[in-house]
Amino acid sequence: MVKIPDSVDFESAAFTTLGAVAMQGFRLANPQLGDRVCVIGLGLLGLLTCGIAHAAGCSVFGEDISPQRVELAKQFHATAVLREGCEEEAAAFTQNRGFDIVLICADTPSEEPVELAGLLARDKGTVVAVGAVGMNIPRKIYYEKELDFKISRSYGPGRYDNEYEEGGKDYPIGYVRWTEGRNMESFVELLADKRLDVTPLISHRFEIDNAPKAYDLITGKTGEAFLGVLIKYDIGKEREITSRIETSAAQNPLPVSTVKVGVLGAGNYANAVFLPAVKRAGKAELVGIASGSGLSASLAAKKFGFKFSSSNENEILENPQINTVILLTRHNLHARQVVAALNAGKHVYCEKPLAIHPEELPEIETALRNAPDTILTVGYNRRAAPFGRLLQRFFADRVEPLSLHYRVNAGYLPANHWLNDVNQGGGRIIGEGCHFIDFLTFLVGASPTWVRASGLPDGNRYHLDNIHLTLGFPDGSLGTVEYLANGTKSFPKERVEVFCGGKVGVLDDFRSLELVSDRHHERKVSRLRQDKGHQAAWQMFTDAITNGGTAPIPYDQLIGVSRASFGAMQSLETGEKITL
């Protein structure tokens, strides 16, 4: 975020993000005063780069295939030419020495810009790919000149770093002079000091109400040439600000039900998995849905038949027409929203995990005690999977402890994925591993009493997600969970093996179930699809509300599973067995 000085108009400031991209590409070349700089490709990015290079005291030369853009480059203090004859003009410009820096700002899958850059650069010069171009580098010319080739990444250091972009953690200026944010600041300063004028780049302006026409233009539907396309907001015009959009009930007639649903969160999981399951199950009135921006909620409302959508969670939590709240938000919001919904007298279906910090559990327990007429459950859907329930019933008459083993081929996630952020996703064991701790808890019928964890070294690739857990239960049962990120997605994700009293049960990825004893050998296969119990879990929850039953998952197990996941991370850190 960069403050716009009074001397910079909003239209010019709108170029800041793209200007920071040009700024980062220019800085990556380590330019010096008086350097001769060539810019290949004179679109928006290339022309901004010409202006920045001139402002930095460089002599600027540009090349493009468009006569109009070659002419426009003169307003950005560049000597510009068409591709034909470019090499001869460049030789004259550099007195046959070649360019110190060549910045490729073109957008084409062709390797021609990279080849041209090699021809135009001087011996030991620098070539930076700022735009998206073909990357088949011709070895001969780059080798003979010993050129330095670099690829510029977006706005600068900090890009794609969640802690920087979302967590607000800046890099020390003594170590990283030009970050994403400081590149933006620098560009705005050029505008404020009148060393760069971007108004010649503006080819079209559209009012916000005509935004679809702007997108028709830039997607090529109109066939009209364009360069800088601005969408204008009339900040002087008073508008009614609303966080709520009503959806036409005629499009999706809604059933009348004692379960009146409001949803928080409308991301990929909500749209692809959970809301389709809710829709198929029926028996619930879909009242409202809210998301952070409101846009995804609006789309989901139309798709699944909610009466309204909103960008304000209080429209759901405080709505008297809603008695049941589904939480499909990011993990760090779950505990707070669970407490708020219970305090508002709502039933709550919370997607896992229930909480990501130990101190959140007592707050949830207090809210449960203060709302005895509400039902809380967590989306531990594997309990409700048909094969999961058959496996549990197979051992229901046991008189011995169980030996359980759950192997999870979880797959690799990059370290900067939000799930790996302990303050947002909780990490993979707390954020997802709780699923598998819960399934073992379901099979045993009681929460773990202790946990011990160990893991493979991360090796600068993984993020505490190659973990072996051992769980002890009150009746002496022992469970192990192997949660692994170092496998391959071409192999099935989950396998559960249970041994007890002359019986063996094997559940393979919720697609097949094998139940074996001395007098019994049965194998079941899901012929149509994998069923992990999403719809059944929801139906168990709504049945409890409708029929006045108890919570589908005992509260001591809901809390116990979260405590076990916290204990697992504590054990991983200390190397000790943690009593729960």
C-alpha positions in Angstrom: 0.0 0.0 0.0 1.3 3.4 -1.0 0.0 6.8 -0.1 -0.9 8.9 -3.1 0.5 12.5 -2.8 -1.9 15.4 -3.5 0.2 16.2 -6.6 -0.6 12.9 -8.3 -4.0 12.4 -9.8 -5.8 9.1 -9.5 -5.5 8.3 -13.2 -1.7 8.5 -13.1 -1.6 6.6 -9.8 -3.6 3.7 -11.4 -0.4 2.8 -13.2 1.6 2.2 -10.0 1.4 -1.6 -9.9 2.5 -1.9 -13.5 5.1 0.8 -12.9 6.5 -1.3 -10.1 6.9 -4.3 -12.4 8.9 -2.1 -14.9 10.9 -0.6 -12.0 11.9 -4.1 -10.7 13.0 -5.2 -14.2 15.1 -2.1 -14.6 16.7 -2.4 -11.1 17.5 -6.1 -11.7 20.0 -5.0 -14.5 22.0 -2.9 -12.0 22.0 0.2 -14.2 24.4 3.1 -13.9 24.2 6.7 -14.9 24.9 7.0 -18.7 24.2 3.4 -19.5 22.7 2.7 -22.9 19.5 0.8 -22.5 17.4 -1.0 -25.1 13.8 -1.8 -24.6 12.3 -4.5 -26.8 8.5 -4.3 -26.9 6.8 -0.9 -26.5 3.5 -1.8 -24.9 2.5 -0.3 -21.6 5.3 -2.1 -19.7 7.9 -1.2 -22.3 6.9 2.5 -22.5 6.9 2.8 -18.7 10.4 1.2 -18.7 11.6 3.8 -21.2 10.4 6.6 -19.0 12.0 5.1 -15.9 15.3 4.5 -17.7 15.4 8.1 -18.9 14.5 9.4 -15.5 17.5 7.4 -14.1 19.9 9.1 -16.5 20.2 6.4 -19.2 20.2 6.8 -22.9 17.1 4.9 -24.1 16.5 3.0 -27.4 13.3 1.1 -28.2 12.0 -1.4 -30.7 8.5 -2.6 -31.6 6.5 -3.9 -34.5 3.8 -1.2 -34.2 4.5 2.2 -35.9 2.0 3.9 -33.5 3.9 2.7 -30.4 7.3 3.5 -32.0 6.0 7.1 -32.4 4.6 7.2 -28.9 7.9 6.1 -27.4 9.3 9.5 -28.4 7.2 11.1 -25.7 9.1 8.8 -23.2 12.4 10.2 -24.4 13.4 7.1 -26.4 14.9 6.7 -29.8 12.6 4.1 -31.2 12.5 2.0 -34.4 10.6 -0.8 -36.1 12.0 -4.3 -36.1 13.2 -4.0 -39.7 16.5 -2.2 -39.7 16.7 -2.3 -35.9 20.2 -3.8 -35.7 21.7 -1.1 -38.0 20.0 1.7 -36.0 21.1 0.2 -32.7 24.7 0.0 -33.9 24.6 3.7 -34.8 23.0 4.6 -31.4 25.7 2.7 -29.4 28.6 3.6 -31.7 28.9 -0.1 -32.5 29.5 -1.0 -28.9 26.2 -2.6 -28.1 23.8 -1.9 -25.3 24.8 -2.1 -21.6 21.3 -3.3 -20.8 18.6 -4.9 -22.9 15.1 -5.1 -21.2 12.7 -7.5 -23.0 9.2 -6.2 -22.3 7.4 -8.0 -25.2 4.6 -10.5 -24.7 5.0 -13.4 -27.1 5.7 -17.1 -27.1 8.3 -16.5 -29.8 12.1 -16.7 -29.0 12.8 -13.9 -31.4 13.0 -11.1 -28.7 15.6 -13.2 -26.7 17.6 -13.8 -29.9 17.4 -10.0 -30.8 18.5 -9.1 -27.3 21.6 -11.2 -27.6 22.5 -9.5 -30.9 22.0 -6.0 -29.5 23.8 -6.4 -26.1 27.4 -5.5 -25.7 30.1 -7.9 -24.6 29.3 -8.9 -21.0 26.1 -7.0 -21.1 22.9 -7.7 -19.2 19.6 -9.0 -20.6 16.5 -9.0 -18.4 13.2 -10.7 -19.4 10.5 -8.5 -17.9 7.7 -9.7 -20.2 6.5 -13.2 -20.9 8.5 -14.4 -23.9 9.9 -17.6 -25.3 12.9 -18.7 -23.3 14.9 -20.8 -25.8 18.2 -18.9 -25.4 20.6 -19.2 -28.4 23.8 -20.4 -26.7 26.3 -19.2 -29.4 25.7 -15.5 -29.1 25.1 -15.5 -25.3 28.2 -17.6 -24.8 30.5 -15.6 -27.1 29.5 -12.3 -25.4 29.2 -13.9 -21.9 25.9 -12.2 -21.4 24.2 -12.1 -18.0 20.5 -13.2 -18.5 18.0 -12.6 -15.8 14.2 -13.0 -15.3 12.4 -10.3 -13.4 9.7 -11.5 -11.0 6.8 -9.2 -10.8 7.0 -6.1 -8.5 10.1 -7.0 -6.6 11.2 -8.8 -3.4 8.1 -9.6 -1.3 6.0 -10.8 -4.2 4.6 -14.3 -3.5 5.7 -14.1 0.2 2.6 -14.4 2.3 4.3 -13.0 5.4 5.2 -9.9 3.4 2.1 -9.4 1.3 -0.5 -10.5 3.8 1.3 -10.5 7.2 2.8 -7.1 6.8 6.3 -8.1 7.6 8.7 -5.8 5.7 12.3 -6.7 4.8 15.1 -4.7 6.5 16.1 -1.9 4.2 19.8 -2.5 5.0 19.4 -6.0 3.4 16.7 -5.5 0.8 16.7 -1.9 -0.5 14.0 -2.2 -3.1 11.0 -4.3 -2.1 7.7 -4.6 -3.8 6.3 -1.8 -1.7 9.4 0.5 -2.0 9.3 0.0 -5.8 5.7 1.3 -5.8 6.8 4.2 -3.6 9.6 5.1 -6.0 7.3 5.0 -9.0 4.8 7.3 -7.3 7.7 9.7 -6.5 8.6 9.9 -10.2 5.0 10.9 -10.9 4.9 13.4 -8.1 8.2 15.0 -9.2 6.9 15.2 -12.8 9.9 13.1 -14.0 7.4 10.7 -15.6 4.1 11.5 -17.3 1.9 8.5 -18.0 -1.1 10.4 -19.5 0.0 9.6 -23.1 -0.5 6.0 -22.3 -4.2 6.3 -21.7 -6.2 5.3 -24.7 -9.6 4.6 -23.2 -11.7 5.6 -20.2 -14.8 3.8 -19.0 -17.2 4.6 -16.2 -17.5 1.7 -13.7 -21.1 1.0 -14.9 -19.6 0.4 -18.4 -16.9 -2.0 -17.2 -18.1 -4.9 -19.3 -17.3 -2.8 -22.4 -13.8 -2.3 -21.1 -13.3 -6.0 -20.8 -14.7 -6.6 -24.3 -12.1 -4.1 -25.6 -9.0 -5.7 -23.8 -10.1 -9.3 -24.7 -10.2 -8.3 -28.4 -13.9 -8.7 -28.9 -14.2 -5.2 -30.5 -11.1 -5.5 -32.6 -10.2 -1.9 -31.6 -6.6 -1.0 -30.8 -5.9 0.0 -27.2 -3.1 0.7 -24.7 -4.0 2.0 -21.2 -7.6 1.3 -20.3 -8.9 3.0 -17.2 -12.1 2.2 -15.3 -13.4 5.3 -13.4 -15.2 5.5 -10.1 -17.1 8.7 -9.4 -16.0 9.4 -5.9 -17.9 12.6 -5.7 -21.3 10.9 -6.4 -23.1 9.6 -3.3 -24.0 6.0 -3.6 -26.0 3.7 -1.4 -23.4 1.4 0.2 -24.8 -2.1 0.8 -23.1 -5.3 1.8 -26.1 -7.4 0.9 -27.5 -8.5 -2.4 -30.9 -10.2 -2.7 -31.2 -13.2 -5.0 -34.2 -13.8 -7.1 -36.2 -16.6 -5.4 -37.9 -17.5 -8.7 -34.6 -18.9 -10.1 -34.2 -21.5 -7.4 -37.3 -22.3 -5.3 -36.2 -23.1 -1.8 -37.7 -25.8 0.5 -39.3 -24.8 3.8 -37.4 -26.4 6.6 -36.6 -26.3 10.3 -33.0 -26.0 9.3 -32.5 -22.5 8.1 -28.9 -22.1 6.8 -26.5 -19.2 6.6 -23.0 -19.9 5.3 -19.7 -18.0 5.9 -17.1 -18.7 3.2 -17.6 -19.3 -0.5 -14.2 -20.6 -1.6 -13.2 -23.6 -3.7 -14.0 -26.2 -1.1 -17.4 -24.7 -0.5 -18.4 -24.5 -4.2 -16.8 -27.8 -5.3 -17.5 -30.1 -2.4 -19.6 -29.0 0.5 -22.4 -26.8 -0.9 -23.2 -29.4 -3.6 -23.5 -32.0 -0.8 -25.9 -29.7 1.1 -27.9 -29.1 -2.0 -28.2 -32.8 -2.8 -29.2 -33.6 0.8 -32.1 -31.2 0.8 -34.1 -30.7 4.0 -32.5 -27.3 4.6 -33.6 -23.8 3.7 -30.7 -21.9 2.2 -31.1 -18.3 3.5 -27.9 -16.4 3.1 -24.2 -16.7 2.3 -21.3 -14.3 3.0 -17.7 -14.1 2.0 -14.9 -11.5 2.5 -15.3 -9.8 -0.8 -18.9 -10.6 -1.4 -18.3 -11.5 -5.1 -17.8 -15.3 -4.5 -20.8 -15.3 -2.2 -22.9 -13.6 -4.8 -22.0 -16.3 -7.4 -22.6 -19.1 -4.9 -26.0 -17.6 -4.0 -27.1 -17.8 -7.6 -25.6 -21.2 -8.1 -27.1 -22.9 -5.1 -30.2 -20.9 -4.4 -29.6 -18.8 -1.4 -32.0 -15.9 -0.8 -29.2 -13.3 -0.4 -25.4 -12.9 -0.4 -23.3 -10.5 1.6 -19.8 -9.3 2.3 -20.6 -8.9 6.1 -20.5 -11.9 8.3 -22.9 -10.2 10.8 -25.6 -10.5 8.1 -25.4 -14.2 8.8 -24.6 -14.3 12.5 -27.2 -11.8 13.6 -30.0 -12.8 11.2 -33.1 -14.0 13.0 -34.2 -16.0 10.0 -31.1 -18.2 10.2 -30.8 -20.8 12.9 -27.9 -22.8 11.5 -24.5 -21.6 10.4 -22.0 -23.4 8.2 -18.4 -22.2 8.6 -16.3 -22.7 5.5 -13.8 -19.9 6.1 -10.1 -19.9 6.6 -8.9 -21.8 9.6 -7.9 -18.8 11.7 -11.5 -17.6 11.7 -13.1 -20.8 12.8 -12.9 -20.5 16.6 -14.0 -16.9 16.8 -16.9 -17.5 14.4 -17.9 -20.7 16.3 -18.1 -18.7 19.5 -20.0 -15.9 17.9 -22.6 -18.2 16.3 -23.1 -20.2 19.5 -23.5 -16.9 21.4 -26.2 -15.9 18.9 -28.1 -19.1 19.5 -27.2 -20.8 16.2 -26.4 -24.4 15.5 -23.0 -24.6 14.0 -21.4 -26.9 11.4 -17.7 -25.9 11.3 -15.4 -27.3 8.7 -12.2 -28.6 10.3 -10.2 -27.6 12.3 -12.3 -26.4 15.2 -9.4 -24.2 16.4 -5.7 -23.6 15.5 -4.5 -22.3 18.9 -4.9 -24.1 22.3 -6.2 -21.0 24.1 -9.2 -21.0 21.8 -10.7 -24.3 23.1 -11.8 -23.0 26.5 -13.7 -20.2 24.8 -15.5 -22.7 22.7 -16.3 -24.9 25.7 -17.7 -21.9 27.6 -19.9 -20.9 24.6 -21.2 -24.5 24.5 -22.1 -24.5 28.2 -23.9 -21.2 27.7 -25.9 -22.5 24.7 -27.3 -25.8 25.8 -30.0 -25.8 23.1 -27.6 -25.5 20.2 -25.6 -28.3 18.4 -22.0 -27.9 17.3 -20.2 -30.3 15.0 -17.0 -30.3 13.0 -16.7 -31.6 9.4 -15.0 -34.8 10.3 -16.9 -36.4 7.5 -14.9 -39.7 7.4 -16.9 -40.8 10.4 -20.0 -40.7 8.3 -18.5 -42.4 5.2 -20.3 -45.7 4.5 -17.1 -47.8 4.5 -15.9 -46.0 7.6 -19.1 -46.9 9.5 -18.9 -50.6 8.3 -15.3 -50.8 9.6 -16.3 -49.4 13.0 -19.2 -51.8 13.3 -17.0 -54.8 12.4 -15.0 -54.2 15.6 -18.0 -53.1 17.7 -18.1 -56.3 19.8 -14.4 -56.3 20.6 -13.1 -57.0 24.1 -9.4 -56.2 23.3 -7.7 -52.9 22.4 -7.3 -52.0 18.8 -4.1 -51.6 16.8 -4.7 -48.9 14.2 -2.6 -47.6 11.4 -3.6 -44.7 9.1 -1.2 -43.8 6.2 -1.9 -40.5 4.5 -0.2 -39.7 1.2 -1.0 -36.0 1.6 1.1 -34.6 -1.2 3.5 -31.7 -1.4 2.5 -28.1 -0.6 4.9 -25.1 -1.1 6.1 -23.5 2.1 4.2 -20.3 1.3 0.8 -22.0 1.0 -1.7 -20.5 3.4 -2.2 -23.8 5.2 1.4 -23.8 6.2 1.0 -20.4 7.9 0.6 -21.2 11.6 -1.4 -18.0 12.1 -3.8 -18.6 9.2 -3.9 -22.3 8.4 -2.5 -23.7 11.6 0.0 -25.9 9.7 -0.8 -29.2 8.1 -1.1 -31.4 11.2 -3.5 -29.0 13.0 -5.2 -27.9 9.8 -5.7 -31.3 8.1 -4.1 -34.0 10.3 -7.0 -33.6 12.8 -9.2 -35.5 10.2 -7.1 -38.6 10.7 -6.8 -38.3 14.4 -10.6 -38.0 14.6 -11.2 -41.1 12.5 -9.0 -43.2 14.8 -10.9 -41.6 17.7 -14.2 -42.7 16.0 -13.0 -46.3 15.6 -11.9 -46.5 19.3 -14.8 -44.6 20.7 -12.8 -42.3 22.9 -10.3 -39.4 22.6 -6.6 -40.0 22.8 -5.0 -39.7 26.2 -1.4 -39.1 25.0 0.5 -38.5 21.8 4.1 -38.7 20.6 5.3 -37.3 17.3 8.5 -37.4 15.2 9.2 -36.3 11.7 11.6 -36.3 8.8 13.9 -33.4 8.3 12.3 -30.7 6.2 15.4 -30.2 4.0 14.4 -26.8 2.9 11.6 -28.3 0.9 8.9 -29.5 3.3 7.2 -27.7 6.2 6.6 -30.0 9.2 4.5 -32.3 7.0 6.3 -35.7 7.0 5.2 -36.7 10.4 4.6 -40.0 12.3 2.1 -39.8 15.2 1.5 -42.4 17.9 -1.7 -42.0 19.9 -2.7 -43.8 23.1 -6.3 -44.3 24.1 -8.0 -45.0 27.4 -8.6 -48.7 26.8 -5.0 -49.4 25.8 -5.6 -49.1 22.0 -2.7 -47.7 20.0 -3.0 -45.7 16.8 -0.4 -44.4 14.4 -0.9 -41.7 11.8 1.7 -41.4 9.0 1.1 -38.0 7.4 3.4 -37.7 4.4 4.1 -34.9 1.9 7.0 -36.7 0.2 5.0 -39.1 -2.0 3.2 -38.7 -5.3 -0.4 -37.9 -6.2 -0.4 -40.8 -8.6 -0.7 -43.1 -5.6 -3.9 -43.4 -3.5 -4.1 -40.9 -0.7 -5.4 -42.9 2.4 -5.2 -46.4 3.8 -6.4 -47.6 7.2 -5.5 -50.9 8.7 -7.1 -52.2 12.0 -6.1 -55.4 13.9 -8.0 -56.7 16.9 -9.1 -60.1 18.4 -8.5 -62.2 15.4 -10.0 -59.7 13.0 -8.4 -57.4 10.4 -10.0 -54.5 8.6 -8.4 -52.6 5.7 -10.0 -49.5 4.2 -8.2 -48.4 1.0 -8.8 -44.7 0.1 -12.5 -45.0 0.9 -12.9 -47.0 -2.4 -12.6 -50.5 -1.1 -13.1 -52.2 2.3 -11.8 -55.6 3.3 -13.0 -57.3 6.5 -11.3 -60.5 7.5 -11.7 -63.0 10.4 -11.2 -66.8 10.8 -14.8 -67.4 9.5 -15.4 -64.3 7.5 -13.7 -62.7 4.5 -15.6 -59.9 2.8 -14.5 -57.3 0.3 -16.6 -54.3 -0.7 -15.8 -51.9 -3.6 -17.3 -48.5 -4.3 -18.3 -49.0 -8.0 -19.4 -45.5 -8.7 -17.4 -43.0 -6.8 -15.3 -42.4 -3.7 -17.5 -41.5 -0.8 -15.8 -39.8 2.2 -19.1 -39.0 3.9 -19.6 -35.3 3.2 -23.3 -35.5 2.5 -24.0 -38.1 5.2 -22.2 -36.0 7.8 -24.4 -33.1 7.0 -27.5 -35.2 7.1 -26.6 -36.5 10.5 -26.2 -33.0 11.7 -29.5 -31.7 10.3 -31.3 -34.8 11.6 -30.1 -34.0 15.1 -31.5 -30.5 14.8 -34.8 -31.6 13.3 -35.4 -34.5 15.7 -34.0 -32.9 18.8 -31.1 -35.4 19.0 -27.6 -35.1 20.4 -24.6 -33.8 18.6 -23.3 -36.3 15.9 -19.8 -36.1 17.5 -19.6 -36.2 21.3 -18.2 -32.8 22.5 -15.4 -34.5 24.5 -14.2 -36.0 21.2 -14.5 -32.8 19.3 -12.3 -31.0 21.9 -10.1 -34.1 22.4 -9.1 -34.3 18.8 -8.1 -30.7 18.7 -6.1 -31.2 21.9 -4.4 -34.2 20.3 -3.3 -32.2 17.3 -1.9 -29.4 19.5 -0.1 -32.1 21.6 1.3 -33.6 18.4 3.0 -30.3 17.5 4.2 -29.9 21.1 5.7 -33.3 21.0 7.3 -32.6 17.6 9.0 -29.6 19.1 10.1 -31.2 22.4 10.6 -34.8 21.4 8.6 -35.9 24.4 5.4 -37.9 24.9 2.6 -35.4 25.7 -0.2 -36.4 28.1 -3.5 -34.9 27.0 
